[in-house]
Amino acid sequence: MGQCWYIYNIDKGVILEFSIGSEIQHWFFGPEPTIFLDKLRRGNGDISESWAGDRITCMGDYTKINDLPKNLFTEEELVALGYFKKHKDVGNSGCGFWKLKSGEHDASLRESLDKSYETVYFEWDHPDEDWHVKYVLRNLSKKVYIRGDGAAKGSDGQSLFGQMLLFYICWSSDPHAMICQRTNSPDILRGLWAGDRFDLVLFDNVKQELDKKWKDVTKEVKDHVIGIFEEN
């Protein structure tokens, strides 16, 4: 049996579980990832329910507590997980590194967060089929974006806009993802955007800002996702 995967909202303390089956191959290739993007849309319903601007990652339940994406948690959150700051012997420089208390290295992150996080199930509130083409997905942490009108498409014409995000935010300590990918592609198990902050906004509303300060990575992300679908 493969590992189960869940989407974590670190700021809201929520674990999103896919009720159709949590192994990644059960939902990565379907419409769920693009439907999920609706949670990141700004100006969509109650602001307290929106995930726009929150730290988001999709982690396998074999992720170890001592193997986390960089900057995923704040210092206070690390302390709550059992970490302490060990200072190096370098005078009064204040340098140090975070270390786990003895005996906790083999604990899974999911087990460590279950007591303080709320688990919710993915809801099928399906927006219009082509709603996303007018939007842009922004990585607020890295100042890069993906255009909805340039999203990859599956062989059946299905939009893979959501997969373009999921590919970059997955993380696991286990080397087996049950998904094949090209050798020259970034490792889906060590997502380059895991734990970053995102939002989904109308492209026309932010076009001038994006032209000046942001990098369009639509094509490179699209190529990686198409590669996964071709390999599987």
N, C-alpha and C positions, 0 to 999 in steps of 0.2 A: 504494500500500500504506500502511495506517495504521500508527501507532506501536504498539509492543508495551508492555504494562503488566506490572509486577511488584510484589509486596508485599514491602516491605523491613522487616526487623527490625533496627533500628540497634544495639540492645544485644547481640544475639547474632551480628551480622555475617552475616545470612542473607538471601538473595534467593529468594523463593518464586515459582516459575514455573508457570503453568497449562499442562499438557501438551496440552490440547484446542485450544490456540490462544491466543496471548497478546494479541491485539488485544481491546480492552475489550468490544466488542460480542459477542464469542464466548462470554464467560462472565458478564458482568454480569447478564444476564437469566435465567440458569439457577440451579440449586440450589447451585452452588459457593460463593458468598459466605456463605450461611448455614451450610454444612458447615464452612467455614473458621473460623467463630466458635468451634468446639470447641477450637481451639488456645489461645483466651483463657480457657478455663474453669479456675477454681482448683480444686485437689483432684482433677484428672483425670490420673492416671498420674504419671510421673516429673516432678518439679518442674523439672528441668533442661531438659526438653523443652517445658514450658509457656511460652507467650508472654505470660502474664498479667503486667501491670506494665511491659512493655517498650515502647519507642518504636516506633510502627508507622506506616507510610505506604504508599500505593500510588502509584507514580510511573511516568509514561510514559518511554520511553527517549530522548525528545527533551528531557528536563529538563536544563538547562544547570547546570554546577557553580557558576555565579555567580547562580543564581536558585533559591534554596532556601527551604523553609518556615522561618519564624522559630523559632529555638531547636531546630532539628532535631539539630544536632551540638554536642558540647561543644567547648571551646577546643582541647583536645588533638586531637580528631578533625578540626577545621578545619585545624590545622597539618599534619596528615597528608595532607589533601586539597590542600595547596598554598597555604593562606591565611597571611597574617601580619597582625599588629595594627599599624595605622598610627595613631600618636598625633596628636591635634589640637594646634594651637598655642594652648593655653589655660592656660599656666602649669603648675602642678603638680597639676592636677585629676585626672590619670590617665584622662581621657576618651579614647576612641579608637574606631576602627571597623575591621572586618575587610575586608581587600582581598586579591584574588588576585594571585599572582605573574604577571608579564608573560607573555603567550602562552598562558595556560590558560583564558581566558574562554569560548572556544567548545567546550571539552571537555564531553562528556556525563557526567552523574553516573554512569551505569551503567559507562561505560568506566573512570572513575576508581576505582570500587569493585571492579571485577572481580578485581583482584589480591589483595585482602584479604578479600573476602566469599565465602561458600560459596553456590552456587546449588543449590537443592533443588527437586524437582517435587511439585506438589500431589498428595496421596494421598486416594483415595476411601474413607475410613473413615467410612461413613455412619452416624450415630447414629439413634435412633428418630425418626420423622418429626416428632413434636410435642415433642421433648425440651426445646426452648428456651422454651416458654411459662412454665415455672416460674422462668426466669432473668431477670436484669437485666444489661444491658451498661452498665458504668460508664466514663466518661471521667475517669480519676483526675487528670488535669492541670487540667481545667476544672470538676470537681465537678458534672457533669450526667450524666443517665442515660436509657436507653431500656428500656422494659419489654418483655419477650418476649411477654407476653399482649396487648400492644397493637400488635404489629408489623403493618406493611402486608401485604396479600396481593395476589397477582397475579390475573388473570382466571380462572386455572385453580385458584385456591385455594392456590397455592404460597406459603409464607411468604417475605417479603422482609426478614426481620430482618437478614440479612447485608448486603443492599444499603443498609440504613439506616446501617451503619457505613461501607461503601465509599464512599458518596456524599460523606461528609465528610472522608475521608482521601486522596482522589486529588489529584495534583499534576502539572503539566506546564508547560513553557515554550512548548509548541506550542499554538496556539489551537483546534486541531481535535481533538475527542474522539470523533467518529463517533457521538455520542449527542446527540439533541435534548433541550432542556429549556425550561421556561417562562422568560420574560424576568424575572419577579419572583423567581426562585429563585436561591439562592447558586450561584456558578460552580463546577461540578464539577471544573474544572481547577485551582482554587485552594482546595482543601479547607480548611475552617475548623479541622479537627482534625488535619491532617497532621502527623505526628511526635509526637502526644500519646501518653500511656500509658493502657492500657485493661485491664479484666478483666471476666470473666463469672462472676457468682455467683448462688446461689439467692436469690430475692427475699425469702423468709421469713427468711433468715439476716441480712439487712441492712436490713430494713424500718424499724426504729426509727432507725437511723443516717441513712438517706436522708431520712426525714421531717424531721429537724432541720437538716441541713447541705447538702442537695443539691437540684438543680432537675430536675424531670421535663420532658424535652424530647421525649417520645415523639410527641406530636401534630404538632408543627411539622416534625420530621424525616420522619414518616410522610407528611405532605402533600407534601413536596418529592419524595420517592421515587415516590409514586403519580403525581405530575405527569410524571416522566420516563417511566414506563411508558405513560401516556396519550399522550405526544408521540411515542413510538416504536412 
